[in-house]
Amino acid sequence: MIKAVFFDLYGTLALFHPPKEKIQAAACEEHGLNVSEYGLLQGYKMADDYMSSENSSQSIFTRSKKQQDEFFTQYEKLILNGAGIDASANLALKVWEWVKKTPNDLVLYDDCIPALEALKNQNLTIGLLSNLRRNLTKLIEQLGLIPYVDFAISSQEVGAEKPHAPIFLAALARAKVSRKEAMHVGDQYNSDIKGALGVGMRALLLDRNNTDTNDHKKVLSLIEVSGHIKSIR
């Protein structure tokens, strides 16, 4: 029986504002590159898969400044490749540095609060697990999530990022449930799904654009999560 549901934050419950593809488009225009936002979104999918894969071997943010620059250069090159741009390493890093300097914040997806309300009505414990290196307590308060989220754990807090086990095991301990009594919901197959399955939890992939080709149970909206849990309870 499912007693607790854990959620990824960025890409699952919330997104950046302005949207990342708009910031990228502005950065590209600044550097004389003609791109489409659709192409940038395709590139972000490849880049985020790359980030998940790299984090599974060693956290990006525990690497040296030189290694981080090398990673984000490749990350940006993948984003630009999705938009049809074969950028040099030097240009890719310049675009990424411009993107990093652009102010942005997180806002909730429209389906977030209704979905969390439905889960709270099932008397489920709700946790938030994020690789974002920010003060999550302050962030969930700003986002208006305090009434819906019982706890939040960051990778910085436990010293390991998804898909590594410590962040998932910390959530199980905080929720006081067994592995079989918990489900993790996230939008990244490599970090969210493989990470949760790796510790023996259930996992549900959120694929808002219905583009993921991995053979795993998925939903297209957070609204579907409540019904999915009812079906297996």
C-alpha positions as CSV (number, residue, x, y, z in Angstrom):
1,M,0.0,0.0,0.0
2,I,1.3,3.4,-0.9
3,K,1.6,5.7,2.1
4,A,4.0,8.4,0.8
5,V,4.6,10.2,-2.5
6,F,7.8,12.1,-3.2
7,F,8.1,14.6,-6.0
8,D,10.9,16.1,-8.0
9,L,10.7,19.9,-8.1
10,Y,12.0,21.5,-11.3
11,G,10.3,20.2,-14.4
12,T,7.7,18.3,-12.3
13,L,6.0,20.7,-9.8
14,A,7.6,24.0,-11.0
15,L,9.3,25.6,-14.0
16,F,11.6,28.6,-14.5
17,H,10.1,32.0,-15.3
18,P,11.0,33.3,-17.8
19,P,11.0,29.8,-19.4
20,K,14.5,28.4,-20.1
21,E,13.9,28.3,-23.9
22,K,13.1,32.0,-24.0
23,I,16.3,32.9,-22.0
24,Q,18.3,30.6,-24.4
25,A,16.7,32.3,-27.4
26,A,17.7,35.7,-26.1
27,A,21.2,34.5,-25.4
28,C,21.5,33.1,-28.9
29,E,20.2,36.3,-30.5
30,E,22.8,38.2,-28.4
31,H,25.5,36.0,-30.0
32,G,24.2,36.2,-33.6
33,L,22.5,32.8,-33.6
34,N,19.2,32.2,-35.3
35,V,17.2,29.5,-33.4
36,S,13.7,28.3,-32.7
37,E,12.3,27.8,-29.2
38,Y,11.0,24.4,-30.3
39,G,14.5,23.4,-31.3
40,L,16.0,24.6,-28.0
41,L,13.4,22.5,-26.1
42,Q,14.6,19.5,-28.1
43,G,18.1,20.4,-27.2
44,Y,17.3,20.8,-23.5
45,K,15.9,17.2,-23.5
46,M,19.3,15.9,-24.8
47,A,21.2,18.2,-22.4
48,D,19.2,17.2,-19.4
49,D,19.6,13.5,-20.2
50,Y,23.4,14.2,-20.3
51,M,23.3,15.9,-17.0
52,S,21.4,13.0,-15.4
53,S,24.0,10.6,-16.7
54,E,26.9,12.7,-15.5
55,N,25.4,13.2,-12.1
56,S,25.0,9.4,-11.7
57,S,28.8,9.1,-11.9
58,Q,29.8,12.3,-10.0
59,S,27.8,15.3,-8.9
60,I,28.5,18.2,-11.3
61,F,28.8,20.6,-8.4
62,T,31.5,18.7,-6.6
63,R,33.8,19.0,-9.6
64,S,36.5,21.6,-10.0
65,K,35.7,24.9,-11.8
66,K,37.5,23.7,-14.9
67,Q,35.5,20.4,-14.9
68,Q,32.3,22.3,-14.4
69,D,33.1,24.6,-17.3
70,E,33.8,21.6,-19.5
71,F,30.5,20.0,-18.5
72,F,28.4,23.1,-19.1
73,T,30.2,23.7,-22.4
74,Q,29.0,20.3,-23.5
75,Y,25.6,20.9,-21.9
76,E,25.1,24.1,-23.9
77,K,26.4,22.5,-27.1
78,L,23.7,19.8,-26.8
79,I,21.0,22.5,-26.4
80,L,22.3,24.3,-29.4
81,N,22.5,21.1,-31.4
82,G,18.8,20.6,-30.8
83,A,18.2,23.9,-32.5
84,G,20.5,23.0,-35.5
85,I,23.6,24.9,-34.3
86,D,27.0,23.2,-34.3
87,A,28.7,25.6,-31.9
88,S,32.4,25.7,-31.0
89,A,33.3,25.1,-27.3
90,N,34.2,28.7,-26.9
91,L,30.9,30.0,-28.3
92,A,28.8,27.5,-26.3
93,L,30.5,28.6,-23.0
94,K,29.9,32.2,-23.8
95,V,26.2,31.5,-24.5
96,W,25.9,29.5,-21.2
97,E,27.6,32.3,-19.2
98,W,25.0,34.8,-20.7
99,V,22.2,32.4,-19.7
100,K,23.5,32.1,-16.2
101,K,23.5,35.8,-15.6
102,T,19.8,36.2,-16.7
103,P,17.5,36.6,-13.6
104,N,14.8,33.9,-13.3
105,D,12.7,32.3,-10.7
106,L,10.5,29.2,-10.2
107,V,6.7,29.2,-10.7
108,L,4.3,26.3,-10.2
109,Y,2.7,24.4,-13.1
110,D,-1.0,25.0,-13.3
111,D,-1.7,21.3,-12.3
112,C,0.5,21.3,-9.2
113,I,-1.8,22.5,-6.5
114,P,-4.9,20.6,-7.6
115,A,-2.8,17.4,-7.9
116,L,-1.3,17.9,-4.4
117,E,-4.7,18.6,-2.9
118,A,-6.0,15.3,-4.4
119,L,-3.1,13.4,-2.8
120,K,-3.5,15.1,0.6
121,N,-7.2,14.0,0.5
122,Q,-5.9,10.4,0.3
123,N,-4.0,11.0,3.6
124,L,-0.6,10.5,1.9
125,T,2.6,11.9,3.2
126,I,4.1,14.2,0.5
127,G,7.8,14.9,0.2
128,L,9.9,17.0,-2.2
129,L,13.3,15.8,-3.4
130,S,15.4,18.2,-5.5
131,N,18.9,18.5,-6.9
132,L,18.5,22.2,-6.9
133,R,21.1,23.8,-4.6
134,R,18.8,26.3,-2.9
135,N,17.1,26.7,0.5
136,L,14.1,24.5,-0.1
137,T,12.3,25.5,3.1
138,K,12.3,29.1,1.9
139,L,11.5,28.1,-1.7
140,I,8.4,26.0,-0.9
141,E,7.1,28.9,1.3
142,Q,7.6,31.3,-1.6
143,L,5.8,28.9,-3.9
144,G,2.9,28.4,-1.6
145,L,3.5,24.7,-1.0
146,I,3.7,24.7,2.8
147,P,0.1,23.4,3.2
148,Y,0.8,20.5,0.8
149,V,4.4,19.4,1.4
150,D,5.3,17.6,4.6
151,F,9.0,17.9,4.1
152,A,11.6,18.8,1.5
153,I,15.1,17.4,1.0
154,S,17.8,18.8,-1.2
155,S,20.9,17.0,-2.6
156,Q,23.0,19.5,-0.9
157,E,21.5,18.5,2.5
158,V,22.3,14.8,2.1
159,G,25.5,15.2,0.1
160,A,24.4,13.2,-2.9
161,E,22.2,14.0,-6.0
162,K,19.6,11.9,-7.6
163,P,19.9,9.1,-8.9
164,H,22.2,8.2,-6.0
165,A,20.5,6.4,-3.1
166,P,21.1,8.8,-0.1
167,I,18.4,11.3,-1.1
168,F,15.8,8.6,-1.6
169,L,16.7,6.8,1.6
170,A,16.6,10.1,3.6
171,A,13.0,10.7,2.3
172,L,11.9,7.2,3.3
173,A,13.3,7.8,6.8
174,R,11.7,11.2,7.0
175,A,8.3,9.8,5.9
176,K,8.7,6.7,8.2
177,V,7.7,4.3,5.4
178,S,9.2,1.3,3.8
179,R,10.5,1.2,0.2
180,K,7.4,-0.6,-1.0
181,E,5.1,2.0,0.6
182,A,6.6,5.0,-1.3
183,M,6.4,6.3,-4.8
184,H,8.6,8.9,-6.5
185,V,7.3,11.1,-9.3
186,G,9.7,13.0,-11.6
187,D,10.3,14.1,-15.2
188,Q,13.8,12.7,-15.6
189,Y,14.1,9.0,-16.3
190,N,17.8,8.7,-15.4
191,S,17.7,10.6,-12.2
192,D,14.2,10.2,-10.9
193,I,13.0,6.9,-12.2
194,K,16.2,4.9,-12.1
195,G,17.2,6.4,-8.8
196,A,13.9,5.5,-7.1
197,L,13.8,2.0,-8.6
198,G,17.4,1.5,-7.5
199,V,16.4,1.6,-3.8
200,G,13.3,-0.5,-4.3
201,M,10.7,2.2,-4.5
202,R,7.9,2.6,-7.0
203,A,8.4,5.3,-9.6
204,L,6.2,7.2,-12.0
205,L,7.5,9.3,-14.9
206,L,5.9,12.6,-15.7
207,D,6.2,13.2,-19.4
208,R,4.3,16.4,-20.1
209,N,5.1,16.5,-23.9
210,N,4.7,12.7,-24.4
211,T,8.2,12.4,-25.9
212,D,10.0,10.0,-23.6
213,T,10.6,6.6,-25.2
214,N,11.6,4.6,-22.1
215,D,9.5,1.6,-21.3
216,H,8.1,2.7,-18.0
217,K,4.7,3.7,-16.6
218,K,4.2,7.4,-17.2
219,V,1.6,10.1,-16.9
220,L,1.2,13.3,-19.0
221,S,-0.1,15.5,-16.1
222,L,0.2,15.7,-12.3
223,I,-3.6,15.4,-12.2
224,E,-3.2,11.7,-13.2
225,V,-1.0,10.8,-10.2
226,S,-3.8,10.6,-7.7
227,G,-5.8,8.2,-9.9
228,H,-2.7,6.1,-10.6
229,I,-2.1,5.7,-6.8
230,K,-5.8,4.8,-6.2
231,S,-5.5,2.1,-8.8
232,I,-2.7,0.4,-7.0
233,R,-3.8,1.0,-3.4
